[in-house]
Amino acid sequence: MPFDLKDLTHGFLLPAVAAAAVFLLLRTALPFHAARRLPSPLALVTGFLVGYWLLELGPVKPKSARDWLPAMVVLATAGTLTPWRSLKVRGAIVLVVAALSAWLLVPNWGRLETTERAFVMAWHVMLVPMILCLEPLEERLTDWAFPAALTGVAACAAIILLLCGSLRFCQTAGCGTGALAGMSLVCFSGRRQTVLSGIVLPYTILLSGILLIGRIGSFSEVPWFCYVLPPLAPLALWIAAVRPLSQLTAAKAAALRIGLPLAVCAAAVVPAVIAWMGTTTE
């Protein structure tokens, strides 16, 4: 099924507008401390849900495992807005959200082997240290390149999901991509430091969740690691966040911060393209 104008407007443009509006409004209206923590996660979840419901990608009341994704993104957003910031509490919150996501998003299908279920659970447990490692970057990377890099990674995930044969899963990732694109545009137009505190947890749950759904729900030949690499790709930003690379000028720093995660994603997209081409030529 090809893309049409509705997919572009409802699944990308309107989520971008909604996220940008919420992000800009909250940054302007809230006091300083709240304006650092609330706008990013609330803008992301708003933009994603706008696209998800406009495209009718799932029912309001979940009927299958994949229908729990919006609820998990909302839960992750609530978890990141909690006032407790200690590492132990943050770790516990991330663990609960990741474990609950793994439990609800994995369908109870007979064809799912025990080893595959164990892999899914291990993957989400792996997300806990990964998220905790990514969260400090919210305070270190304060230019428009950070949300732009997250947008690029989400777009790569959407491409992989399309190549695995599911327009619906691609549309779902596209809603998140649109929301991030809107936030990136606001950050770019402001050309000033912007702290995206709180975005890592809902972003990672959204990205890993839809890729998990795509992996389980697809019968394509796309390799399993293509679904794993995109959530890990933002970790490459640490290379750009430490000296001497953190001292690069604005243009070079932006190119590096966007290019590093996309290079990791390329290692996932290229094999997915090759697998897709193999199936189309058979």
C-alpha positions as CSV (number, residue, x, y, z in Angstrom):
1,M,0.0,0.0,0.0
2,P,1.7,3.3,-1.1
3,F,1.9,6.5,0.9
4,D,-0.7,9.1,0.2
5,L,-1.3,12.8,1.2
6,K,-3.1,11.7,4.4
7,D,-0.1,9.8,5.6
8,L,2.0,12.9,5.1
9,T,-0.4,15.4,6.7
10,H,-1.9,13.4,9.5
11,G,1.1,11.2,10.2
12,F,3.9,13.7,10.0
13,L,3.0,17.4,9.4
14,L,0.2,17.6,12.0
15,P,2.2,15.8,14.7
16,A,5.1,18.2,13.9
17,V,2.8,21.2,14.3
18,A,1.2,19.9,17.5
19,A,4.6,19.0,19.1
20,A,6.1,22.4,18.1
21,A,3.2,24.3,19.5
22,V,3.2,22.5,22.8
23,F,7.0,22.7,23.1
24,L,7.1,26.4,22.3
25,L,4.0,27.2,24.5
26,L,5.4,25.4,27.6
27,R,8.9,26.8,27.2
28,T,7.4,30.3,27.1
29,A,4.7,30.0,29.7
30,L,6.2,27.9,32.5
31,P,8.7,29.1,35.1
32,F,12.4,28.4,34.5
33,H,12.7,25.1,36.4
34,A,9.5,23.6,35.0
35,A,10.4,24.9,31.5
36,R,13.5,22.7,31.5
37,R,11.7,19.4,32.4
38,L,8.2,19.5,31.0
39,P,8.1,20.8,27.4
40,S,10.1,18.0,25.7
41,P,8.3,14.8,26.9
42,L,4.9,16.5,26.7
43,A,5.5,17.8,23.2
44,L,6.8,14.4,22.0
45,V,3.8,12.4,23.4
46,T,1.3,15.0,22.2
47,G,2.7,15.0,18.6
48,F,2.8,11.2,18.6
49,L,-0.7,10.7,19.9
50,V,-2.1,13.3,17.4
51,G,-0.7,11.4,14.5
52,Y,-1.6,8.0,16.0
53,W,-5.3,8.8,16.5
54,L,-5.7,10.8,13.3
55,L,-4.4,7.9,11.2
56,E,-6.5,5.5,13.4
57,L,-3.5,3.2,13.9
58,G,-5.1,1.5,16.9
59,P,-8.2,1.5,19.1
60,V,-8.4,3.6,22.2
61,K,-8.9,0.4,24.3
62,P,-6.1,-2.0,23.4
63,K,-7.3,-5.2,21.7
64,S,-3.9,-6.7,20.9
65,A,-0.4,-6.4,22.2
66,R,0.7,-3.7,19.8
67,D,-2.2,-1.5,20.8
68,W,-0.5,-0.9,24.2
69,L,2.3,1.2,22.6
70,P,0.5,4.6,23.1
71,A,-0.2,3.8,26.8
72,M,3.5,2.8,27.3
73,V,4.7,6.1,25.8
74,V,2.3,8.0,28.1
75,L,3.6,5.9,31.1
76,A,7.2,6.7,30.1
77,T,6.3,10.4,29.9
78,A,4.7,10.3,33.4
79,G,7.8,8.4,34.7
80,T,10.2,11.1,33.4
81,L,8.1,13.9,34.9
82,T,8.5,12.6,38.5
83,P,10.3,15.0,40.8
84,W,12.7,12.3,42.2
85,R,16.0,12.7,40.4
86,S,18.4,10.3,42.3
87,L,20.0,7.6,40.2
88,K,18.5,4.8,42.2
89,V,14.9,6.1,41.9
90,R,15.5,6.9,38.2
91,G,16.8,3.4,37.6
92,A,13.8,1.9,39.4
93,I,11.3,4.0,37.3
94,V,13.1,3.1,34.0
95,L,13.1,-0.6,35.0
96,V,9.4,-0.6,35.7
97,V,8.5,1.2,32.5
98,A,10.8,-1.0,30.4
99,A,9.7,-4.3,32.0
100,L,6.0,-3.4,31.7
101,S,6.5,-2.4,28.1
102,A,8.2,-5.8,27.3
103,W,5.4,-7.6,29.1
104,L,2.5,-5.8,27.3
105,L,4.0,-5.4,23.9
106,V,4.9,-9.1,23.4
107,P,1.9,-11.0,22.1
108,N,0.9,-14.4,23.5
109,W,1.4,-16.2,20.3
110,G,2.1,-19.9,20.1
111,R,4.7,-19.4,17.4
112,L,6.9,-17.3,19.7
113,E,9.6,-19.6,21.1
114,T,10.7,-19.4,24.7
115,T,14.2,-18.2,23.5
116,E,12.6,-15.4,21.6
117,R,10.6,-14.3,24.6
118,A,13.8,-14.4,26.7
119,F,15.5,-12.3,24.1
120,V,12.8,-9.7,24.1
121,M,12.9,-9.5,27.9
122,A,16.7,-9.2,27.9
123,W,16.5,-6.5,25.3
124,H,14.3,-4.3,27.4
125,V,16.3,-4.9,30.5
126,M,19.3,-3.7,28.4
127,L,17.3,-0.5,27.8
128,V,17.6,0.4,31.5
129,P,21.4,1.2,31.6
130,M,21.2,2.5,28.1
131,I,18.5,5.1,29.0
132,L,20.4,6.0,32.2
133,C,23.5,6.6,30.1
134,L,21.6,8.7,27.6
135,E,19.8,11.0,30.1
136,P,23.0,13.0,31.0
137,L,23.2,14.0,27.3
138,E,20.0,16.0,27.7
139,E,22.0,18.5,29.8
140,R,25.2,18.3,27.8
141,L,23.9,18.7,24.2
142,T,21.9,21.9,24.2
143,D,21.8,22.9,20.6
144,W,19.3,22.0,17.8
145,A,21.5,19.1,16.6
146,F,20.4,16.9,19.5
147,P,16.7,16.8,18.6
148,A,17.7,16.7,14.9
149,A,19.8,13.6,15.6
150,L,16.9,11.9,17.4
151,T,14.6,12.8,14.5
152,G,17.0,11.2,12.0
153,V,17.2,8.0,14.1
154,A,13.4,7.8,14.3
155,A,13.2,8.3,10.5
156,C,15.6,5.4,10.0
157,A,13.5,3.2,12.2
158,A,10.4,4.1,10.1
159,I,12.4,3.1,6.9
160,I,13.3,-0.2,8.4
161,L,9.7,-0.9,9.4
162,L,8.6,0.0,5.9
163,L,11.2,-2.4,4.4
164,C,10.0,-5.2,6.7
165,G,6.6,-4.9,4.9
166,S,4.4,-3.0,7.3
167,L,3.0,0.4,6.3
168,R,1.1,0.6,9.6
169,F,4.3,0.2,11.7
170,C,6.1,2.7,9.5
171,Q,3.3,5.2,10.0
172,T,3.5,4.7,13.8
173,A,7.2,5.5,13.8
174,G,6.5,8.4,11.4
175,C,4.2,10.0,13.9
176,G,7.0,10.1,16.4
177,T,9.4,11.4,13.7
178,G,7.1,14.2,12.9
179,A,6.8,15.2,16.5
180,L,10.6,15.3,16.9
181,A,10.9,17.2,13.6
182,G,8.6,19.9,15.0
183,M,10.6,20.2,18.1
184,S,13.9,20.3,16.1
185,L,12.5,23.2,14.0
186,V,11.7,25.2,17.1
187,C,15.2,24.6,18.5
188,F,16.8,25.6,15.2
189,S,14.7,28.7,14.7
190,G,15.5,29.9,18.3
191,R,19.3,29.4,17.8
192,R,19.8,29.3,21.5
193,Q,20.6,26.7,24.1
194,T,17.6,24.4,24.7
195,V,17.7,21.7,27.3
196,L,15.5,18.7,26.3
197,S,15.3,17.2,29.8
198,G,13.0,14.2,30.0
199,I,12.9,13.2,26.4
200,V,15.1,10.1,26.5
201,L,12.7,7.8,28.3
202,P,9.6,8.3,26.2
203,Y,11.7,8.5,23.1
204,T,13.4,5.2,23.7
205,I,10.3,3.4,24.8
206,L,8.5,4.6,21.6
207,L,11.4,3.7,19.3
208,S,12.2,0.3,20.9
209,G,8.5,-0.5,21.3
210,I,7.6,0.0,17.6
211,L,10.7,-1.8,16.5
212,L,9.8,-4.7,18.8
213,I,6.3,-4.8,17.4
214,G,7.8,-4.7,13.8
215,R,10.2,-7.5,14.6
216,I,7.6,-9.8,16.0
217,G,4.9,-8.9,13.5
218,S,7.0,-9.3,10.4
219,F,7.7,-12.3,8.3
220,S,10.4,-10.5,6.3
221,E,14.0,-11.4,5.9
222,V,15.2,-8.2,7.6
223,P,17.9,-9.3,10.1
224,W,17.1,-9.0,13.8
225,F,20.0,-6.6,14.5
226,C,18.3,-4.0,12.2
227,Y,15.6,-3.6,14.8
228,V,18.1,-3.4,17.7
229,L,20.6,-0.8,16.4
230,P,18.4,2.3,16.1
231,P,17.5,2.5,19.8
232,L,21.3,2.1,20.6
233,A,22.3,4.7,18.0
234,P,22.0,7.8,20.2
235,L,24.7,6.4,22.5
236,A,27.1,7.5,19.8
237,L,26.4,11.1,20.8
238,W,28.7,10.6,23.8
239,I,31.6,10.7,21.3
240,A,30.6,14.2,20.4
241,A,29.8,15.2,24.0
242,V,33.4,14.8,25.4
243,R,36.5,16.7,24.7
244,P,38.1,17.5,22.3
245,L,35.1,17.0,20.0
246,S,32.8,18.9,22.3
247,Q,34.8,22.0,21.6
248,L,34.1,22.0,17.8
249,T,32.5,25.1,16.2
250,A,28.7,25.2,15.7
251,A,28.5,23.9,12.2
252,K,31.1,21.1,12.7
253,A,29.6,20.1,16.0
254,A,26.1,19.9,14.5
255,A,27.4,17.8,11.6
256,L,29.1,15.4,14.0
257,R,26.2,15.1,16.4
258,I,23.8,14.3,13.6
259,G,26.2,12.1,11.6
260,L,27.3,9.8,14.4
261,P,23.9,8.3,15.3
262,L,23.0,8.1,11.6
263,A,26.2,6.2,10.9
264,V,25.1,3.6,13.4
265,C,21.6,3.5,11.8
266,A,23.2,3.0,8.4
267,A,24.5,-0.3,9.6
268,A,20.8,-1.3,10.2
269,V,19.2,0.4,7.1
270,V,21.6,-1.0,4.5
271,P,21.1,-4.7,5.4
272,A,17.4,-4.0,5.6
273,V,17.5,-2.6,2.1
274,I,19.5,-5.6,0.9
275,A,17.0,-8.0,2.5
276,W,14.1,-6.1,0.9
277,M,15.7,-6.1,-2.5
278,G,16.3,-9.9,-2.2
279,T,12.6,-10.5,-1.5
280,T,11.4,-8.3,-4.4
281,T,13.6,-10.0,-7.0
282,E,12.5,-13.6,-6.0
